[in-house]
Amino acid sequence: MDDEFAKLIRRVNPPSSGFCSIFCRVVVDNGACEHATFIQVDMSVNKHGILLELVQVLSDLNLNVIKAYVSSDAGWFMDVFYVTDNHGNKITDEDTLIYVEKSLETKVRFLNSVKSSVGSTPSKDYNLIELTGSDRPGLVSELSAVLADMGCNVVNAEIWTHNARAAAVIHVVDHSTRLAIQDPKRVSMIKELLFNVMRGDGGVRTPSARMSVSSPGGTHRGRRLHQMLFADRDFERPDDVEFKSSKEPRVSVLDCSDRDYTVVTIRCLDRPKLLFDTVCCLTDMEYVVFHGTVITGRMEAYQEYYIRHVDGFPISSEAEQQRVIECLEAAIERRTTEGLELEVVTDDRLGLLSDITRIIRENGLRIKRAEISTSDGGKAKDSFIVMDVGGNSVDPGTVELIQKEIGQGCLKVKGSSFLSPKLPKETSRSFLFGNLFKGRSFQSFKLIKSCS
């Protein structure tokens, strides 16, 4: 009770701007909830983007947020997260608990000491390549072939496709030196060749291909991919593309004039990194989350945010409301591509990615999403979400052929991605936190018990 009373006093009486020191506290506790690890972050400073910074830390540590409460009024920032590992269990390893706490404390100190560039991590060890353009079958294979021919080793990469658009963030090094490529002529040649691949044959919709290669800087791939596809206006669904998905999100944007907020509610299938994707979208659209709640069930997730624009005003027009809905739907859909997941683990070498993607292409499959990584020990771990070129599920015989070419010991079939029954349509309008608990129209929706 004493601790709760102290928190109430801090909320009602935040420190004046004349305080010399900034209060901050990170609590990681395994005793507060039966099913999840409890994390609380309190700060006497509130900057735009703080919530995204903290959620990004949890996302990068592969922690799943099953429940969260956000409050950042009166210059204070107070967030509570309930997290589990990828198996749905609370974090029990003491070293991991300490690492989580130290990671959050480091981020908080960084936010208090300097003006942060959200999602940015400096590096001089590789060249950064960013590409956006029209998606088509064989695109990843063509890009990989160019990099292999130019003597580039792909250290890590992430490629997303959505609404007939594609975006890629790729880190490469010179094959011989294992360092960033410094020769400006060679860099220019790589840029030109990759640009030509992204340009393709044009087609009905004129593609846009933008790319930058630089050795002195890095970026958080997930956030950068969101920014790139948003800039490429992938939230505008082409006339010839119909989004057929069992996990289509439900987003509503409603006016809360009596409290001078706009209320955003999201209902969709739960998945890893969902909170990061939605908060990233709102932050990049220049909205501030003042209050929020996140609750997940066995399969579904519910998110509710009270937001204003950075200028302090709520959303004022129906056009802006519709744009927020479209952009949030796109942010959720980008990482929820349906398909079969293929994972290849083997020794890294020059041209490995080119060979794998060529085999996938030659067997009539297209890559919808890919994540490439290389360990310090020289092991490559490449994950691909694939479908056939017609957008249908993959024939088991095709998988067997790919396994024979790549090697059964290297290729693991991880099953269909996010195949779940369709969510029922929302039957009534509900927001302001408490209404969530009145009439649940979710199928099999269950609140996490013992976590309040």
Salt bridges, closest charged atoms under 4 A:
ASP3 OD1 - ARG25 NH1 3.80
GLU4 OE2 - LYS7 NZ 2.90
GLU34 OE1 - HIS35 NE2 3.81
ASP42 OD2 - ARG10 NH2 3.26
ASP42 OD2 - ARG25 NH2 3.06
GLU53 OE1 - LYS107 NZ 2.84
ASP60 OD1 - HIS220 NE2 2.90
ASP73 OD2 - HIS291 NE2 2.81
GLU105 OE1 - LYS102 NZ 3.93
GLU130 OE2 - ARG224 NE 2.91
ASP135 OD2 - ARG366 NH2 3.10
ASP135 OD2 - LYS368 NZ 3.64
GLU142 OE1 - ARG136 NH2 2.72
GLU158 OE1 - ARG221 NE 3.34
ASP174 OD1 - ARG186 NH1 2.31
ASP232 OD2 - ARG165 NE 2.72
ASP232 OD1 - ARG210 NH2 3.33
ASP234 OD2 - HIS162 ND1 2.66
ASP234 OD1 - ARG334 NH2 2.81
GLU236 OE2 - ARG233 NH2 2.51
ASP277 OD1 - HIS226 NE2 2.76
ASP277 OD2 - ARG271 NH2 2.69
ASP277 OD1 - ARG335 NH2 2.72
ASP284 OD1 - ARG223 NH2 2.27
ASP311 OD1 - HIS309 ND1 3.52
GLU333 OE1 - HIS162 NE2 2.67
GLU333 OE2 - ARG237 NH2 3.77
GLU338 OE2 - LYS247 NZ 3.07
GLU343 OE2 - LYS414 NZ 3.41
ASP347 OD1 - LYS379 NZ 3.06
ASP355 OD2 - ARG349 NH2 2.89
GLU362 OE1 - ARG358 NH1 3.21
GLU371 OE2 - ARG221 NH2 3.87
